[in-house]
Amino acid sequence: MVNLAPVAYDTAGAAAAAGVSVDIIKRALRAGDLEARYPRVDGRTIAKPLITVDELRRWVTAGATERPS
């Protein structure tokens, strides 16, 4: 059995991987803090946002190192 690491997540998968809620992921996408990709299939762009592993890692590590007071 081959165990493949994901290259991208949907919003639920990104939320689970980052340890936050789906709402937080959607808010970050709307605010432009997190960038989604929309691949093409058969010449048509898919409607489902995908967040690459690298982009999710960038977003998480770009955050503050201390909790806001």
Secondary structure, DSSP 4 states (H G I P E B T S, - for coil): ---PPPSEE-HHHHHHHHTS-HHHHHHHHHHTSS--B--EETTEE-SS-BEEHHHHHHHHHTS-SS---
